[in-house]
Each structure stands twice: as structure tokens, then as C-alpha cells.
Amino acid sequence: MRIYLDNCCYNRPYDSQETFKISMETRSKLHIQEEIKQGKYELVSSYMLEYENSQNTDYMKRDAIKQYQDTYYTYYIPVERREKLQDKIQEIMGYNIAYKDASHLACAIYAKCEYLLTTDIRFQRRYKGNEIKILNPVEFINLVEEENI
């Protein structure tokens, strides 16, 4: 199964863990990362993830995320595909989704991912298409574990 984690998902472990919701999303995201390492899921990365991560001013976070992505992705969407994705990005933006999020989603769809994981609830709620499922990490873990029962 191919999955795509957006930038806010990668950064969730670095957020304040004071709320139960954030703590659960963090634990779920880290669990998913371990399962990626074990080969349970194929991780897709992209030029947009690379770009957004490069903008992180905390070099320790930036480098840790980059190292994980570079080590474990099985499929990468390079910047050379951006022009080919523009029509899909524009279509997704029609759901009132910001350009960067639309770019992540277009990359995930292009790579034939089944799921895009995000902790951005507005992004998740605004997408009304049916080409891919957008879930937060907790929902993804619940769904996968339910299917394996």
C-alpha cells in the first residue's frame, strides 16, 4: 500500500504534546514510520515535501525529516513533474485548498497512493474528490487495524 505523509504530519512529533489529540497523532505517526521502515507501506515523497522541509529554520528537525524521507521513500515525484501536475493542482485548489496542500495531494494522486496522511483537519475536510482518502494518522491506524481483524 502506498501512502503519502504531508509536511504537517512529519512535523507533528515536534509540536507541543500537551493535548491528547496531538499526542495521539504523534504516537500514530511514529508507529506508521516504524511500519514503513519494516516494509509494510510504500512511502511516497515529493519535490513539495522537500521544498517545505527546506524552509524549516530548525536545522535539527529539518535534517531529521530529510534523512527519514531520503532513507525510506520508495517513490519520489521530482520537480520536473510539476508542470504535468498543474491541471490537477488547479482542480484541487477549486475545493478551497491552498497551493502547497493541493501540490501534496496532486503528487499523492499521481503516485497512485491510497492514502494521504495529514494532521491538518481543514485540508482533510475540504477535499471532496474520490481519488484518494485523506486521513489523520490516528484514523489511518484505526482503519488498518480494523481491516486486519
Secondary structure, 3 states (H helix, E strand, C coil): CEEEECHHHHHHHHCCCCCHHHHHHHHHHHHHHHHHHCCCCEEEEEHHHHHHHHCCCCHHHHHHHHHHHHHHEEEEECHHHHHHHHHHHHHHHCCCCCHHHHHHHHHHHHCCCCEEECCCHHHHHHCCCCCCEEECHHHHHHHHHHHCC
